[in-house]
Amino acid sequence: MDFPNTEQKLTKQHGGDEIGKFVSLWWEQIGDDSLDPEEEAEKMVAMAPALLKPLLRTELAELMQFAQSMVHRGQLNEGARVGGYTLVHVIGSGATGTVWEATADDESSVALKFVHPSYIASPEGARRIMNEAECAAEVEHPGLVPILDQLHQENLCALVSPLIGNGTTLAQHLSDAREGASEYSSNTVLLSLLRAIEGTAALHEAGICHLDIKPANLVLGTDGHYVLTDMGLA
């Protein structure tokens, strides 16, 4: 009779969080279409502790295999129709998905967050997407980005939100300021964050903690106020 390797079992039990960090970092890297997913996966494996390398390599290989079978990049092009929306252009891409500006049938502008297929295929990823929609529906506040609709069709999963400004985040603002491409005033930024802070307070009053407040999740509106988005970890 073959018995499971004890060391391998312990590695799986105690290395899950560490593997998750490398997988998340890999997703962030391949958000840049110029980078090769396989090359980035090998970089992640090289960075991982020796005991985790085999498990991480297997995890990333399975994710890439699944992504190849459900890849939706070819389905998402400028001018394409998805549900009742017409895609305009990509606003940004990250660990969980790619965000497009789109036009609804009533000609209003919206943001469509298309979730990476492999992300939502995992139980934890699927839970976070459902969680984001549920939390956004539970608390309405001008400092929080609401979820207007959900799309599920032909291997595509997307969350629909109002388009906030042109999609510029506080992270982009800070990056531009560091590079000298824009001016930065701490007082102005603090004042522009008040609405998002009040939205966070509204979440807390409802018993919800966001748990992922960062510059990349604060989007600047046309009125100069930031609003908080992405409640997948709430």
N, CA and C of each residue as an Amber inpcrd file, in Angstrom:
protein
   702
   0.8590000  -1.2050000   0.0000000   0.0000000   0.0000000   0.0000000
   0.8840000   1.2410000   0.0000000   0.5400000   2.2420000  -0.8300000
   1.2950000   3.4880000  -0.8820000   0.6910000   4.4970000   0.0730000
   1.5460000   5.0860000   0.8900000   1.0890000   6.0990000   1.8220000
   1.5100000   7.4720000   1.3230000   0.6550000   8.5090000   1.5110000
   1.0140000   9.8500000   1.0630000   2.2930000  10.3090000   1.7450000
   3.1020000  11.0330000   0.9940000   4.3190000  11.5890000   1.5470000
   3.9850000  12.6230000   2.6110000   4.4590000  12.3910000   3.8410000
   4.1040000  13.2750000   4.9660000   4.5920000  14.6900000   4.7330000
   5.8220000  14.8120000   4.2200000   6.3810000  16.1420000   3.9800000
   5.5360000  16.9050000   2.9680000   5.0780000  16.1980000   1.9200000
   4.2550000  16.8550000   0.8960000   2.9230000  17.3020000   1.4730000
   2.3180000  16.4670000   2.3370000   1.0500000  16.8330000   2.9500000
   1.2060000  18.0810000   3.8040000   2.2760000  18.1340000   4.5940000
   2.5040000  19.2990000   5.4420000   2.7600000  20.5460000   4.6090000
   3.4730000  20.3640000   3.4950000   3.7460000  21.5060000   2.6120000
   2.4530000  22.0660000   2.0530000   1.5210000  21.1710000   1.6320000
   0.2380000  21.6260000   1.1010000  -0.5670000  22.3460000   2.1690000
  -0.5430000  21.8240000   3.3870000  -1.3500000  22.4010000   4.4590000
  -0.8480000  23.7700000   4.8670000   0.4740000  23.9080000   4.9760000
   1.0320000  25.1420000   5.5290000   1.5730000  26.1000000   4.4680000
   1.6500000  25.6310000   3.2050000   2.1870000  26.4940000   2.1630000
   1.1310000  27.1090000   1.2740000  -0.1530000  26.8320000   1.5650000
  -1.2220000  27.3360000   0.7120000  -1.2390000  28.8400000   0.5920000
  -1.0990000  29.5430000   1.7130000  -1.1130000  30.9990000   1.6900000
   0.0620000  31.5430000   0.8960000   1.2290000  30.9170000   1.0820000
   2.4250000  31.3820000   0.3750000   2.2790000  31.1650000  -1.1240000
   1.7330000  30.0020000  -1.5120000   1.4950000  29.7260000  -2.9280000
   0.5080000  30.7380000  -3.4910000  -0.5350000  31.0500000  -2.7090000
  -1.5240000  32.0290000  -3.1470000  -0.9060000  33.3820000  -3.4440000
   0.0960000  33.7720000  -2.6620000   0.7600000  35.0600000  -2.8820000
   1.5080000  35.0580000  -4.2180000   2.1920000  33.9360000  -4.5150000
   2.9070000  33.8540000  -5.7810000   1.9460000  33.8120000  -6.9650000
   0.8170000  33.1250000  -6.8030000  -0.1770000  33.0620000  -7.8780000
  -0.7560000  34.4540000  -8.1360000  -1.0630000  35.1880000  -7.0580000
  -1.5960000  36.5510000  -7.2080000  -0.5940000  37.4560000  -7.9000000
   0.6810000  37.3220000  -7.5180000   1.7250000  38.1250000  -8.1570000
   1.8370000  37.7760000  -9.6360000   1.7180000  36.4850000  -9.9620000
   1.7640000  36.0540000 -11.3630000   0.6240000  36.6730000 -12.1540000
  -0.5930000  36.6710000 -11.5780000  -1.7320000  37.2800000 -12.2680000
  -1.4870000  38.7550000 -12.5330000  -0.9000000  39.4610000 -11.5470000
  -0.6190000  40.8820000 -11.7330000   0.3600000  41.0930000 -12.8810000
   1.3710000  40.2300000 -12.9580000   2.3790000  40.3700000 -14.0120000
   1.7850000  40.1510000 -15.3930000   0.9440000  39.1070000 -15.5310000
   0.4190000  38.8030000 -16.8740000  -0.7290000  39.7280000 -17.2490000
  -1.0950000  40.6610000 -16.3430000  -2.0380000  41.7060000 -16.7340000
  -1.4420000  42.5750000 -17.8300000  -0.0990000  42.5640000 -17.9150000
   0.6020000  43.2560000 -18.9960000   0.6930000  42.2910000 -20.1700000
  -0.0230000  42.5720000 -21.2550000  -0.0880000  41.6600000 -22.3990000
   1.2630000  41.4320000 -23.0610000   2.2630000  42.2930000 -22.7660000
   3.5660000  42.1370000 -23.3910000   4.4010000  41.0470000 -22.7260000
   3.9550000  40.5540000 -21.5730000   4.7040000  39.5400000 -20.8340000
   4.1580000  38.1460000 -21.1260000   5.0520000  37.1820000 -21.2300000
   4.6670000  35.8040000 -21.5180000   4.2880000  35.0860000 -20.2250000
   3.0710000  34.5150000 -20.1310000   2.6250000  33.8600000 -18.8990000
   3.5550000  32.7400000 -18.4330000   4.0860000  31.9440000 -19.3800000
   4.9600000  30.8310000 -19.0070000   6.2750000  31.3420000 -18.4300000
   6.8300000  32.3720000 -19.0400000   8.0840000  32.9360000 -18.5290000
   7.8760000  33.5340000 -17.1420000   6.7420000  34.2160000 -16.9540000
   6.4600000  34.8080000 -15.6450000   6.2330000  33.7180000 -14.6030000
   5.6230000  32.5860000 -15.0240000   5.4130000  31.4700000 -14.1020000
   6.7410000  30.9080000 -13.6300000   7.7000000  30.7720000 -14.5440000
   9.0150000  30.2480000 -14.1700000   9.7230000  31.1950000 -13.2080000
   9.5150000  32.4980000 -13.3900000  10.1080000  33.4700000 -12.4780000
   9.5290000  33.3070000 -11.0760000   8.2040000  33.0770000 -11.0060000
   7.5550000  32.8800000  -9.7150000   8.0940000  31.6240000  -9.0300000
   8.2620000  30.5400000  -9.8110000   8.7780000  29.2780000  -9.2590000
  10.2010000  29.4820000  -8.7480000  10.9980000  30.2380000  -9.4920000
  12.3840000  30.4810000  -9.0830000  12.4480000  31.2560000  -7.7710000
  11.4780000  32.1170000  -7.5340000  11.4550000  32.9310000  -6.3200000
  10.9390000  32.1590000  -5.1050000  10.2040000  31.0790000  -5.3420000
   9.5400000  30.3540000  -4.2580000  10.5340000  29.5110000  -3.4630000
  10.2370000  29.2440000  -2.1670000  11.0630000  28.3370000  -1.3660000
  11.1090000  26.9620000  -2.0130000  12.1900000  26.2250000  -1.7830000
  12.4190000  24.9370000  -2.4420000  11.2530000  23.9720000  -2.2450000
  10.6980000  23.8800000  -1.0250000   9.6230000  22.9300000  -0.7530000
   8.3460000  23.2480000  -1.5270000   8.1570000  24.5390000  -1.8720000
   6.9230000  24.9410000  -2.5450000   7.0260000  24.9100000  -4.0650000
   8.2410000  24.8000000  -4.5940000   8.4270000  24.8810000  -6.0390000
   7.5710000  23.8700000  -6.8150000   7.5750000  22.5720000  -6.4570000
   6.7750000  21.6060000  -7.2320000   5.2870000  21.9230000  -7.2040000
   4.7580000  22.2890000  -6.0220000   3.3320000  22.5830000  -5.9060000
   2.9700000  23.8500000  -6.6720000   3.8370000  24.8620000  -6.5830000
   3.5670000  26.1140000  -7.2890000   3.6190000  25.8980000  -8.7960000
   4.5890000  25.1200000  -9.2710000   4.6900000  24.8510000 -10.7110000
   3.4350000  24.1390000 -11.2230000   2.9400000  23.1660000 -10.4320000
   1.7160000  22.4550000 -10.8090000   0.5220000  23.3900000 -10.8150000
   0.4220000  24.2320000  -9.7980000  -0.6980000  25.1740000  -9.6920000
  -0.7210000  26.1150000 -10.8900000   0.4240000  26.6820000 -11.2360000
   0.4830000  27.6260000 -12.3520000   0.2340000  26.9290000 -13.6790000
   0.7110000  25.7020000 -13.8190000   0.4830000  24.9550000 -15.0620000
  -1.0020000  24.6940000 -15.2600000  -1.7070000  24.3350000 -14.1780000
  -3.1410000  24.0860000 -14.2780000  -3.8990000  25.3580000 -14.6160000
  -3.4750000  26.4660000 -14.0320000  -4.1290000  27.7430000 -14.3240000
  -3.9440000  28.1270000 -15.7920000  -2.7370000  27.9440000 -16.3110000
  -2.4830000  28.2980000 -17.7040000  -3.2560000  27.3840000 -18.6520000
  -3.3240000  26.0940000 -18.3210000  -4.0710000  25.1540000 -19.1630000
  -5.5480000  25.5200000 -19.2100000  -6.1030000  25.8690000 -18.0610000
  -7.5130000  26.2470000 -18.0170000  -7.7380000  27.5530000 -18.7540000
  -6.8190000  28.4960000 -18.5740000  -6.9670000  29.7920000 -19.2410000
  -6.9420000  29.6370000 -20.7510000  -6.0800000  28.7250000 -21.2430000
  -6.0000000  28.5180000 -22.6880000  -7.2940000  27.9520000 -23.2540000
  -8.0110000  27.1630000 -22.4410000  -9.2590000  26.5700000 -22.9190000
 -10.4300000  27.5430000 -22.8490000 -10.2490000  28.6320000 -22.0970000
 -11.3570000  29.5680000 -21.9270000 -10.9490000  31.0000000 -22.2340000
  -9.8240000  31.1600000 -22.9080000  -9.3120000  32.5090000 -23.1360000
 -10.3650000  33.3710000 -23.8310000 -10.5490000  34.5710000 -23.3100000
 -11.5700000  35.4350000 -23.9060000 -10.9780000  36.6810000 -24.5550000
  -9.6450000  36.7270000 -24.6430000  -9.0600000  37.9270000 -25.2380000
  -9.5480000  38.1240000 -26.6700000  -9.7060000  37.0230000 -27.4200000
 -10.1540000  37.1340000 -28.7990000 -11.5910000  37.5920000 -28.9100000
 -12.3790000  37.4170000 -27.8270000 -13.7750000  37.8250000 -27.8430000
 -13.9440000  39.3010000 -27.4960000 -12.9130000  39.8790000 -26.8900000
 -13.0240000  41.2550000 -26.4200000 -12.2280000  42.1790000 -27.3230000
 -12.9360000  42.8990000 -28.1450000 -12.3120000  43.8480000 -29.0570000
 -13.1290000  45.1310000 -29.0700000 -12.4780000  46.2240000 -29.4110000
 -13.1860000  47.4970000 -29.5120000 -14.3350000  47.3680000 -30.5060000
 -15.5250000  47.7880000 -30.0720000 -16.6940000  47.7180000 -30.9240000
 -17.4930000  46.4400000 -30.7700000 -16.9480000  45.4360000 -30.0480000
 -17.6610000  44.1660000 -29.8690000 -18.8680000  44.3700000 -28.9570000
 -19.9080000  43.5710000 -29.1690000 -21.1190000  43.6140000 -28.3450000
 -21.0600000  42.4760000 -27.3300000 -21.2180000  42.8080000 -26.0710000
 -21.2520000  41.8200000 -25.0020000 -22.4860000  42.1150000 -24.1570000
 -23.4310000  41.1850000 -24.1650000 -24.6880000  41.4720000 -23.4850000
 -25.3470000  42.6630000 -24.1620000 -25.7500000  43.6390000 -23.3860000
 -26.3330000  44.8520000 -23.9560000 -25.3510000  45.9950000 -24.0100000
 -24.0520000  45.6740000 -24.1260000 -23.0270000  46.7080000 -24.0510000
 -22.0830000  46.6290000 -25.2470000 -21.5900000  47.8000000 -25.6690000
 -20.6090000  47.8870000 -26.7510000 -19.2740000  48.3200000 -26.1630000
 -18.2320000  47.5170000 -26.3820000 -16.9250000  47.8060000 -25.8080000
 -16.2750000  48.9920000 -26.5160000 -15.6820000  49.8740000 -25.7250000
 -15.0330000  51.0710000 -26.2750000 -13.5160000  50.9050000 -26.2510000
 -12.9350000  50.7780000 -25.0540000 -11.4870000  50.5540000 -24.9440000
 -11.1500000  50.0660000 -23.5330000  -9.9580000  49.5120000 -23.3960000
  -9.4980000  49.0010000 -22.0990000  -9.0950000  50.1580000 -21.2000000
  -9.5890000  50.1180000 -19.9630000  -9.2130000  51.1270000 -18.9670000
  -7.9990000  50.6600000 -18.1850000  -7.9800000  49.3790000 -17.8290000
  -6.8600000  48.8510000 -17.0550000  -6.9970000  47.3530000 -16.8740000
  -5.9230000  46.7400000 -16.3900000  -5.9240000  45.2910000 -16.1640000
  -5.1500000  44.9850000 -14.9010000  -5.6070000  43.9720000 -14.1560000
  -4.9510000  43.6200000 -12.9120000  -5.0210000  42.1510000 -12.6280000
  -4.8760000  41.8050000 -11.3380000  -4.7790000  40.4060000 -10.9440000
  -6.0710000  39.6370000 -11.1810000  -7.2260000  40.3040000 -11.0290000
  -8.4880000  39.5690000 -11.1260000  -9.1690000  39.7080000 -12.4820000
  -8.8490000  40.7590000 -13.2250000  -9.5430000  40.9240000 -14.4890000
  -9.1150000  42.1500000 -15.2680000  -9.8060000  42.3690000 -16.3810000
  -9.5500000  43.5120000 -17.2540000 -10.7980000  44.3900000 -17.2930000
 -10.6030000  45.6910000 -17.1410000 -11.7200000  46.6300000 -17.1040000
 -11.8130000  47.3870000 -18.4320000 -13.0050000  47.3540000 -19.0200000
 -13.2790000  48.0560000 -20.2750000 -14.2820000  49.1780000 -20.0460000
 -14.0890000  50.2660000 -20.7560000 -15.1690000  51.2490000 -20.8720000
 -16.1170000  50.7210000 -21.9320000 -17.4080000  50.8600000 -21.6690000
 -18.4030000  50.3670000 -22.6240000 -19.5970000  51.3100000 -22.6510000
 -20.4180000  51.1590000 -23.6860000 -21.6320000  51.9680000 -23.8230000
 -22.8460000  51.0580000 -23.7430000 -23.7930000  51.4150000 -22.8800000
 -25.0210000  50.6400000 -22.7370000 -26.0000000  51.0090000 -23.8500000
 -27.0710000  50.2450000 -23.9580000 -28.0600000  50.5110000 -25.0060000
 -28.6930000  51.8920000 -24.8580000 -28.7510000  52.4150000 -23.6230000
 -29.3130000  53.7550000 -23.4190000 -28.2560000  54.8420000 -23.6110000
 -27.0720000  54.4400000 -24.1490000 -25.9600000  55.3390000 -24.4690000
 -25.2260000  55.8530000 -23.2400000 -25.5020000  55.3080000 -22.0580000
 -24.7380000  55.6760000 -20.8740000 -23.4000000  54.9460000 -20.8890000
 -22.3890000  55.5500000 -20.2660000 -21.0680000  54.9310000 -20.2050000
 -20.9400000  54.1000000 -18.9330000 -20.4030000  52.9040000 -19.0700000
 -20.2330000  52.0090000 -17.9300000 -18.8330000  51.4080000 -17.9700000
 -18.4610000  50.7750000 -16.8610000 -17.2020000  50.0340000 -16.7780000
 -17.5330000  48.5530000 -16.6450000 -16.9670000  47.7170000 -17.5100000
 -17.1610000  46.2700000 -17.4520000 -15.8700000  45.6200000 -16.9690000
 -15.9530000  44.9690000 -15.8380000 -14.7900000  44.2530000 -15.3040000
 -14.9120000  42.7860000 -15.6970000 -14.1360000  42.3640000 -16.7110000
 -14.1370000  40.9740000 -17.1510000 -13.1560000  40.1890000 -16.2920000
 -13.6720000  39.1880000 -15.6110000 -12.8550000  38.4190000 -14.6790000
 -12.0360000  37.3840000 -15.4400000 -10.7380000  37.2660000 -15.0920000
  -9.9000000  36.2570000 -15.7220000 -10.5300000  34.8760000 -15.5110000
 -10.6810000  34.0740000 -16.5650000 -11.3390000  32.7680000 -16.4530000
 -10.7580000  31.8800000 -15.3670000  -9.4360000  31.8140000 -15.2760000
  -8.8140000  30.9420000 -14.2850000  -9.0480000  31.4410000 -12.8690000
  -9.2170000  32.7520000 -12.7350000  -9.4550000  33.3060000 -11.4020000
 -10.8160000  32.8690000 -10.8810000 -11.8240000  33.0480000 -11.7130000
 -13.1760000  32.6970000 -11.2560000 -13.3750000  31.1820000 -11.2160000
 -12.4980000  30.4310000 -11.8880000 -12.6200000  28.9700000 -11.8620000
 -12.2480000  28.4070000 -10.5050000 -11.4160000  29.1230000  -9.7420000
 -11.0480000  28.6370000  -8.4170000 -12.1680000  28.9530000  -7.4360000
 -12.4040000  28.0930000  -6.4410000 -13.4690000  28.3430000  -5.4630000
 -13.3120000  29.6850000  -4.7650000 -12.0660000  30.0370000  -4.4150000
 -11.8420000  31.3010000  -3.7120000 -12.1130000  32.4800000  -4.6370000
 -11.6870000  32.3890000  -5.8940000 -11.9270000  33.4700000  -6.8380000
 -13.4050000  33.6770000  -7.0850000 -14.1420000  32.5730000  -7.2810000
 -15.5860000  32.6690000  -7.5020000 -16.2790000  33.2820000  -6.2860000
 -15.8200000  32.8950000  -5.1070000 -16.4270000  33.4390000  -3.8790000
 -16.2200000  34.9450000  -3.8010000 -15.0200000  35.4020000  -4.1760000
 -14.7220000  36.8360000  -4.0900000 -15.5760000  37.6510000  -5.0540000
 -15.7860000  37.1140000  -6.2580000 -16.6010000  37.8380000  -7.2380000
 -18.0450000  37.9420000  -6.7470000 -18.5950000  36.8420000  -6.2360000
 -19.9540000  36.8730000  -5.6900000 -20.0260000  37.8230000  -4.5010000
 -18.9820000  37.7960000  -3.6860000 -18.9240000  38.6530000  -2.5080000
 -18.9230000  40.1270000  -2.8950000 -18.1670000  40.4430000  -3.9420000
 -18.0890000  41.8340000  -4.3950000 -19.4640000  42.3470000  -4.8030000
 -20.1880000  41.5450000  -5.5730000 -21.5140000  41.9500000  -6.0300000
 -22.4860000  42.0870000  -4.8600000 -22.4300000  41.1500000  -3.9160000
 -23.3500000  41.1780000  -2.7750000 -23.0860000  42.3800000  -1.8710000
 -21.8190000  42.6420000  -1.5750000 -21.4830000  43.7700000  -0.6900000
 -21.8220000  45.1020000  -1.3470000 -21.5680000  45.2090000  -2.6600000
 -21.8750000  46.4510000  -3.3750000 -23.3760000  46.7110000  -3.3900000
 -24.1620000  45.6430000  -3.4320000 -25.6180000  45.7930000  -3.4550000
 -26.1700000  46.1290000  -2.0760000 -25.4400000  45.7480000  -1.0410000
 -25.9480000  45.9170000   0.3230000 -25.8560000  47.3560000   0.8250000
 -24.8310000  48.0850000   0.3950000 -24.6130000  49.4490000   0.8940000
 -24.5390000  50.4190000  -0.2790000 -25.4570000  51.3710000  -0.3330000
 -25.4360000  52.4080000  -1.3650000 -24.8880000  53.6900000  -0.7570000
 -23.8610000  54.2460000  -1.3860000 -23.2500000  55.4830000  -0.9010000
 -22.4920000  56.1290000  -2.0620000 -22.5130000  57.4540000  -2.1870000
 -21.8010000  58.1150000  -3.2880000 -20.2840000  57.9220000  -3.2410000
 -19.7670000  57.4490000  -2.1040000 -18.3360000  57.1890000  -2.0010000
 -17.9600000  55.7810000  -2.3720000 -18.9490000  54.9690000  -2.7920000
 -18.7160000  53.5760000  -3.1640000 -19.2040000  53.3290000  -4.5860000
 -18.4500000  52.5580000  -5.3530000 -18.8650000  52.2350000  -6.7270000
 -19.8530000  51.0780000  -6.6840000 -21.0760000  51.2650000  -7.1770000
 -22.0700000  50.1910000  -7.1450000 -21.8810000  49.1990000  -8.2910000
 -22.4290000  48.0150000  -8.1250000 -22.4870000  47.0210000  -9.2030000
 -23.8830000  47.0950000  -9.8030000 -23.9720000  47.4530000 -11.0830000
 -25.2570000  47.6240000 -11.7560000 -25.7990000  46.3310000 -12.3490000
 -24.8910000  45.4560000 -12.7440000 -25.3240000  44.2690000 -13.4910000
 -24.2080000  43.2340000 -13.4480000 -24.5670000  41.9750000 -13.7440000
 -23.5930000  40.9020000 -13.8910000 -23.8310000  40.2120000 -15.2360000
 -22.7550000  39.8910000 -15.9350000 -22.8600000  39.2050000 -17.2160000
 -22.2260000  37.8300000 -17.1100000 -22.9350000  36.8250000 -17.5890000
 -22.4150000  35.4640000 -17.6350000 -22.8200000  34.8670000 -18.9800000
 -21.8610000  34.7750000 -19.9110000 -22.1700000  34.2160000 -21.2220000
 -20.8980000  33.7710000 -21.9190000 -20.9630000  32.6390000 -22.5920000
 -19.8820000  32.1440000 -23.4420000 -18.5090000  32.2890000 -22.7950000
 -18.3660000  31.7180000 -21.6230000 -17.0930000  31.7310000 -20.8940000
 -16.6850000  33.1170000 -20.4090000 -17.6040000  34.0620000 -20.4500000
 -17.3150000  35.4060000 -19.9780000 -18.0720000  35.6790000 -18.6880000
 -17.3730000  36.3010000 -17.7540000 -18.0110000  36.7570000 -16.5190000
 -17.5870000  38.2000000 -16.3080000 -18.5470000  39.0900000 -16.1320000
 -18.2170000  40.5050000 -15.9700000 -19.1440000  41.1570000 -14.9540000
 -18.5960000  42.1270000 -14.2410000 -19.3720000  42.9680000 -13.3390000
 -19.4840000  44.3380000 -13.9880000 -20.6830000  44.8970000 -13.9910000
 -20.9410000  46.1780000 -14.6470000 -21.1280000  47.2640000 -13.5840000
 -20.3690000  48.3560000 -13.7330000 -20.4440000  49.4850000 -12.8070000
 -20.5700000  50.7760000 -13.6040000 -21.0220000  51.8450000 -12.9640000
 -20.9930000  53.1370000 -13.6540000 -19.5470000  53.5090000 -13.9730000
 -19.3240000  54.2010000 -15.0660000 -17.9770000  54.6680000 -15.3840000
 -17.6810000  55.8820000 -14.5190000 -16.6510000  55.7780000 -13.6950000
 -16.2610000  56.8770000 -12.8130000 -15.1540000  57.6700000 -13.4880000
 -15.4430000  58.9310000 -13.8460000 -14.4570000  59.7560000 -14.5410000
 -13.9770000  59.0520000 -15.7880000 -12.6490000  59.0300000 -15.9600000
 -12.0780000  58.2870000 -17.0920000 -11.3570000  57.0380000 -16.6270000
 -11.6520000  56.6230000 -15.3730000 -11.0420000  55.4080000 -14.8400000
  -9.7160000  55.6320000 -14.1370000  -9.2960000  56.8770000 -13.9910000
  -8.0220000  57.1760000 -13.3440000  -8.0800000  56.8600000 -11.8530000
  -7.0820000  56.1420000 -11.3620000  -7.0240000  55.7890000  -9.9470000
  -6.0050000  56.6600000  -9.2100000  -6.0800000  56.6090000  -7.8920000
  -5.0990000  57.3330000  -7.0850000  -3.6960000  56.7840000  -7.3370000
  -3.5880000  55.4850000  -7.6030000  -2.2880000  54.8790000  -7.9050000
  -1.6720000  55.5160000  -9.1500000  -2.5170000  55.7350000 -10.1800000
  -2.0140000  56.3590000 -11.4050000  -1.6200000  57.8130000 -11.1510000
  -2.4200000  58.5090000 -10.3340000  -2.1230000  59.8940000  -9.9940000
  -0.7690000  59.9970000  -9.2960000  -0.5290000  59.1220000  -8.3260000
   0.7290000  59.1370000  -7.5900000   1.9040000  58.7890000  -8.5060000
   1.6830000  57.8230000  -9.4110000   2.7410000  57.4440000 -10.3460000
   3.0930000  58.6070000 -11.2700000   2.0740000  59.2930000 -11.7870000
   2.3050000  60.4470000 -12.6620000   3.0420000  61.5570000 -11.9150000
   2.6760000  61.7510000 -10.6360000   3.3150000  62.7930000  -9.8420000
   4.7960000  62.4720000  -9.6150000   5.1060000  61.2030000  -9.3610000
   6.4990000  60.8050000  -9.1560000   7.3290000  61.0330000 -10.4100000
   6.6970000  60.8380000 -11.5750000   7.4150000  61.0000000 -12.8380000
   7.3860000  62.4400000 -13.3390000   6.7530000  63.3230000 -12.5660000
   6.7010000  64.7300000 -12.9460000   5.6810000  65.0400000 -14.0090000
   4.7850000  64.0810000 -14.2910000   3.7780000  64.2820000 -15.3420000
   2.5570000  65.0310000 -14.8230000   2.4210000  65.1500000 -13.5150000
   1.2950000  65.8950000 -12.9480000   1.6980000  66.4730000 -11.6000000
   0.9290000  67.4540000 -11.1410000   1.2150000  68.0740000  -9.8530000
   0.5720000  67.2600000  -8.7330000   1.1600000  67.3650000  -7.5470000
   0.6330000  66.6240000  -6.4000000   0.5650000  67.5460000  -5.1880000
  -0.5900000  67.5710000  -4.5650000  -0.7880000  68.3300000  -3.3340000
  -1.4330000  67.4160000  -2.3210000  -0.7540000  67.1610000  -1.2120000
  -1.2920000  66.2390000  -0.2070000  -2.6190000  66.7450000   0.3420000
  -2.7400000  68.0680000   0.5290000  -3.9990000  68.6240000   1.0480000
  -5.1490000  68.3840000   0.0780000  -4.8790000  68.5760000  -1.2210000
  -5.9130000  68.3630000  -2.2280000  -6.3360000  66.9010000  -2.2710000
  -5.3530000  66.0060000  -2.2130000  -5.6580000  64.5740000  -2.2540000
  -6.4750000  64.1660000  -1.0330000  -6.0950000  64.6690000   0.1490000
  -6.8330000  64.3260000   1.3660000  -8.2850000  64.7760000   1.2780000
  -8.5040000  65.9840000   0.7830000  -9.8660000  66.4850000   0.6430000
 -10.6580000  65.6530000  -0.3720000  -9.9840000  65.2360000  -1.4450000
 -10.6760000  64.4590000  -2.4780000 -10.9760000  63.0310000  -2.0220000
 -10.3710000  62.6080000  -0.9080000 -10.6090000  61.2650000  -0.3780000
 -11.7530000  61.2180000   0.6310000 -12.2660000  62.3640000   1.0360000
 -13.2790000  62.3990000   2.0970000 -14.5220000  61.5840000   1.7390000
 -14.9700000  61.6550000   0.4870000 -16.1770000  60.9310000   0.1020000
 -15.9640000  59.4150000   0.2120000 -14.7780000  58.9520000  -0.2020000
 -14.4660000  57.5230000  -0.0900000 -14.3600000  57.1120000   1.3810000
 -13.8310000  58.0020000   2.2130000 -13.7340000  57.7220000   3.6530000
 -15.1300000  57.5900000   4.2530000 -16.0240000  58.4750000   3.8430000
 -17.4090000  58.3950000   4.3340000 -18.0810000  57.1160000   3.8420000
 -17.7680000  56.6990000   2.6070000 -18.3010000  55.4510000   2.0860000
 -17.7870000  54.2660000   2.8930000 -16.5250000  54.3260000   3.2870000
 -15.9500000  53.2640000   4.1230000 -16.6600000  53.1970000   5.4690000
 -16.9630000  54.3600000   6.0260000 -17.6960000  54.4080000   7.2970000
 -19.0800000  53.7770000   7.1470000 -19.7160000  54.0240000   5.9970000
 -21.0420000  53.4300000   5.7450000 -20.9420000  51.9050000   5.6930000
 -19.8600000  51.3910000   5.1060000 -19.6440000  49.9450000   5.0930000
 -19.5040000  49.4150000   6.5130000 -18.7210000  50.1240000   7.3270000
 -18.4990000  49.6850000   8.7060000 -19.7960000  49.6920000   9.5030000
 -20.6350000  50.6890000   9.2600000 -21.9260000  50.7540000   9.9600000
 -22.8090000  49.5710000   9.5860000 -22.6090000  49.0400000   8.3810000
 -23.3750000  47.8810000   7.9280000 -22.6950000  46.5650000   8.3260000
 -21.5770000  46.6710000   9.0600000 -20.8640000  45.4770000   9.5010000
 -19.9540000  44.8800000   8.4470000 -19.5560000  45.6890000   7.4410000
 -18.7010000  45.2000000   6.3540000 -17.3450000  45.8990000   6.4120000
 -16.2640000  45.1150000   6.3520000 -14.9050000  45.6600000   6.2610000
 -14.3800000  45.3940000   4.8480000 -13.8770000  46.4210000   4.2050000
 -13.4320000  46.3130000   2.8160000 -12.2150000  45.3930000   2.6840000
 -11.2020000  45.5930000   3.5080000  -9.9880000  44.7700000   3.5950000
  -9.0160000  44.9100000   2.4220000  -9.3090000  45.7820000   1.4580000
  -8.3800000  45.9430000   0.3310000  -8.3380000  47.3940000  -0.1280000
  -8.3120000  48.3110000   0.8320000  -8.2530000  49.7340000   0.4940000
  -6.8130000  50.0840000   0.1260000  -6.6300000  50.5250000  -1.1060000
  -5.3080000  50.8790000  -1.6160000  -5.4980000  51.8660000  -2.7620000
  -4.4480000  52.5890000  -3.1570000  -4.5820000  53.5950000  -4.2220000
  -5.2020000  53.0540000  -5.5170000  -4.9220000  51.7920000  -5.8680000
  -5.4530000  51.2290000  -7.1190000  -6.9550000  51.0050000  -7.0620000
  -7.5410000  51.0040000  -5.8570000  -8.9890000  50.7890000  -5.7130000
  -9.7400000  52.0770000  -5.3960000  -9.0890000  53.2120000  -5.6170000
  -9.7300000  54.5140000  -5.4410000  -9.7490000  55.2120000  -6.7910000
 -10.9620000  55.4270000  -7.3280000 -11.1200000  55.9600000  -8.6870000
 -11.5940000  57.4110000  -8.6170000 -10.9880000  58.2670000  -9.4350000
 -11.2940000  59.7010000  -9.4140000 -12.4800000  60.0290000 -10.3040000
 -13.4880000  60.6810000  -9.7050000 -14.6550000  61.0980000 -10.4630000
 -14.4490000  62.4300000 -11.1490000 -15.3720000  62.7970000 -12.0170000
 -15.2540000  64.0610000 -12.7430000 -15.4000000  65.2700000 -11.8210000
 -15.9890000  65.0390000 -10.6320000 -16.1630000  66.1400000  -9.6880000
 -14.9660000  66.2960000  -8.7540000 -13.8970000  65.5270000  -8.9920000
 -12.6910000  65.6690000  -8.1890000 -12.6720000  64.8500000  -6.9150000
 -13.6490000  63.9800000  -6.7270000 -13.7030000  63.1400000  -5.5280000
 -13.4010000  61.6900000  -5.8900000 -12.6300000  61.0360000  -5.0280000
 -12.3500000  59.6110000  -5.2260000 -13.4890000  58.7780000  -4.6350000
 -13.7360000  57.6410000  -5.2840000 -14.7100000  56.6910000  -4.7620000
 -14.0370000  55.3260000  -4.6510000 -14.5100000  54.5200000  -3.7230000
 -13.8970000  53.2290000  -3.4270000 -14.5590000  52.1230000  -4.2340000
 -13.7400000  51.2580000  -4.8180000 -14.2650000  50.1490000  -5.6160000
 -13.6280000  48.8270000  -5.1800000 -14.0270000  47.7410000  -5.8310000
 -13.4540000  46.4050000  -5.6530000 -13.6110000  45.8750000  -4.2240000
 -14.7750000  45.2970000  -3.9540000 -15.0390000  44.7410000  -2.6180000
 -14.9670000  43.2240000  -2.6010000 -14.0930000  42.6750000  -3.4400000
 -13.9610000  41.2270000  -3.5040000 -13.4660000  40.5810000  -2.2320000
 -12.7300000  41.3190000  -1.4170000 -12.2230000  40.7630000  -0.1580000
 -13.0560000  41.1640000   1.0440000 -14.1240000  41.9470000   0.8150000
 -14.8880000  42.4960000   1.9590000 -15.4890000  41.3960000   2.8070000
